[in-house]
Amino acid sequence: MTSIRTRAARLKLEPRGAPYFTPTDTPGLAIGYRRLADAPGPWIMRMSDGKGGYLPRVGIGTADDREAANGADILTYEQAVKKARERIRGPATATRPATVLEAIASYKTKLEANGGNAYNAERLETLLAEEAFAWLGSKVVADLNAGELVTFRDSLRSRGYKPVTINRMLKPLKAALNLAAKFSRGAITNAGEWAIGLEAFPDTDRPRKVEKLTEDQVKAIIKTAYELDVGFGLFVEAGAQTAARPSQLAKMIVDDLNLERRELMVPSSRKGWSRKSGALKPVPITAGLALRLRSNRGRDEPLLLRNGSVPWVPENKDYDDCFANVREALENKLPKGVTFTWLRSSAIMRWLLAGVPVAVVADRLDTGEKYVRQNYAAFIGRAEDDQMRKGMIEDDPQLKVVA
């Protein structure tokens, strides 16, 4: 069968007047593409009339042969299929359950509306736009069955994805499907199918490799960051003292600094689509950092600024460019491959070795206690040993036992 799903495949076709048609997963619906010699080809939908013939063909847009798709008049293959379906049965509503791609799009919108990270949803959209997985993206959520989802999950394994990576991809897919079911007003009743079909691979919760910097190395990084740019120095020192992620540091506003208590109120990372209770976590900082962070800016303005004037945009990895300069300046004084994330790991290890309870560390980090115990077990055990030794009976120097 002639493929028209990708730009590369379409441009290999011979120009001709008759469209190249390919069937969709919707019974009776086919999408056609007319290959033109010197212009982008149009998308055409063809629908069966139920009597062995076809209804009149309808143009639904132009293929993204020469311009990027915009979802309106310039369409990818998947967008053309979606538009054709909407013409015959209307857009996704409470009475017409969404397709899998539509469910993911709704989930992404929910994430963005609540300040969450839409990366995982976007990653799914990209994956399901691939020719090999387009069948799942266009599938109506209410029609999904466990066998199809198992096929999808196992095909990721055959393409070389590791089980732990697949599990991370399945979580947002489940969340998107559950969200679609929640708002379907009872039209989607097959949630049990993806509970089975998207079951996670077992035994993947292995500890991550965490990296530790010495206190002197952390101080050297902070000092060098200040020398390169005061704004980056504050960004680095705040991260080193609070173990906050770059995304959390960028969200801080002037009002999040409590000078009297020498605390920073660290915003939630908001990884999920629902808002977490207790969106701000107080984390103590040194008196010196508190004074350096003082600002005359408005209470709702960003606390940390690049070059003293530009907000940080962690999504663009702008802090990575600055950190690369720190690595270069310190040359062989730092471990190979050190990144900004090492500051977070090092802070966690310092707290645990200082005897701070795991539950407190997890709460202030806006993460799970299970995650901390799993990945920092060695440091937790060492700290607990130190605490237990404080309760041990001292050796009696006068006690002499001869074997």
Stockholm file with secondary structure:
# STOCKHOLM 1.0

chainA/1-403         MTSIRTRAARLKLEPRGAPYFTPTDTPGLAIGYRRLADAPGPWIMRMSDGKGGYLPRVGIGTADDREAANGADILTYEQAVKKARERIRGPATATRPATVLEAIASYKTKLEANGGNAYNAERLETLLAEEAFAWLGSKVVADLNAGELVTFRDSLRSRGYKPVTINRMLKPLKAALNLAAKFSRGAITNAGEWAIGLEAFPDTDRPRKVEKLTEDQVKAIIKTAYELDVGFGLFVEAGAQTAARPSQLAKMIVDDLNLERRELMVPSSRKGWSRKSGALKPVPITAGLALRLRSNRGRDEPLLLRNGSVPWVPENKDYDDCFANVREALENKLPKGVTFTWLRSSAIMRWLLAGVPVAVVADRLDTGEKYVRQNYAAFIGRAEDDQMRKGMIEDDPQLKVVA
#=GR chainA/1-403 SS CCCCSSHHHHHTSCCCSSCEEEECSSTTEEEEECCCSSSCCEEEEEEBCSSSSBCCCEEEEEESSSSCCCSSSEECHHHHHHHHHHHHHCSSCSSSCCBHHHHHHHHHHHHHHTTCCCHHHHHHHHHHTSGGGHHHHTSBGGGCCHHHHHHHHHHHHHTTCCHHHHHHHHHHHHHHHHHHHHTTTTSCCCHHHHHHHTCCCSSCCCCCCCCCCCHHHHHHHHHHHHHHCHHHHHHHHHHHHHCCCHHHHHHCBGGGEETTTTEEEEECCCCSSSCCSSCEEEEECCHHHHHHTCCCSCTTSBSSEETTTEECCGGGTHHHHHHHHHHHHHGGGSCTTCCTHHHHHHHHHHHHHTTCCHHHHHHHHTSCHHHHHHHSHHHHHHHHHHHHHTTSCCCCTTCCCCC
#=GC SS_cons         CCCCSSHHHHHTSCCCSSCEEEECSSTTEEEEECCCSSSCCEEEEEEBCSSSSBCCCEEEEEESSSSCCCSSSEECHHHHHHHHHHHHHCSSCSSSCCBHHHHHHHHHHHHHHTTCCCHHHHHHHHHHTSGGGHHHHTSBGGGCCHHHHHHHHHHHHHTTCCHHHHHHHHHHHHHHHHHHHHTTTTSCCCHHHHHHHTCCCSSCCCCCCCCCCCHHHHHHHHHHHHHHCHHHHHHHHHHHHHCCCHHHHHHCBGGGEETTTTEEEEECCCCSSSCCSSCEEEEECCHHHHHHTCCCSCTTSBSSEETTTEECCGGGTHHHHHHHHHHHHHGGGSCTTCCTHHHHHHHHHHHHHTTCCHHHHHHHHTSCHHHHHHHSHHHHHHHHHHHHHTTSCCCCTTCCCCC
//
